[in-house]
């Protein structure tokens, strides 16, 4: 699944992992028009964030 297909607030991981820990789960945030990327932050730490392009492959098939 691609980042742009996720809804705002949906959980995902960057690598396939069927049962990730809290630090491996990310939350999709808002779209930043100036950077043309989506802001994503960690589930357990909102101060850790990254910008991902909409075409980046992510995984949301997990038990969390």
NUZAKE-676757 format. One record per residue (C-alpha): x, y, z. Coordinates in steps of 0.5 Angstrom, whole numbers, plus 2048, in hexadecimal, padded with zeros to 3 digits. Example, Ala and Ser with C-alpha at 12.3 -4.5 7.8 and 13.67 -1.06 7.14 Angstrom:
BEGIN
   X   Y   Z
 819 7F7 810
 81B 7FE 80E
END
This chain:
BEGIN
   X   Y   Z
 800 800 800
 802 807 7FF
 803 80D 804
 7FE 811 800
 7F9 80B 800
 7F9 80B 808
 7F4 810 80B
 7F6 815 810
 7F7 812 817
 7F8 80B 814
 7FE 806 817
 803 803 813
 80A 800 813
 810 802 80E
 812 7FB 80D
 80E 7F4 80D
 80D 7F2 815
 807 7EE 817
 807 7F0 81E
 80B 7F7 81F
 80D 7FA 825
 80B 801 827
 811 804 825
 810 801 81E
 809 804 81C
 808 80A 819
 802 80F 818
 800 812 812
 800 81A 813
 7FE 820 80E
 800 821 807
 806 827 807
 805 82B 800
 80B 82E 801
 80F 828 801
 80A 824 7FD
 80B 81E 802
 807 81B 808
 809 81C 80F
 809 816 813
 80A 815 81B
 80C 80F 81F
 806 80C 823
 80A 80D 82A
 80E 813 829
 80A 819 825
 811 81D 825
 814 818 820
 811 819 819
 813 818 812
 811 81A 80B
 80F 815 806
 80D 815 7FF
 806 813 7FD
 809 80E 7F9
 80D 80A 7FE
 80B 803 800
 809 802 807
 805 7FC 80B
 7FF 7FC 80F
 7FE 7F5 80F
 800 7F4 816
 7FD 7F2 81D
 7FE 7F8 822
END
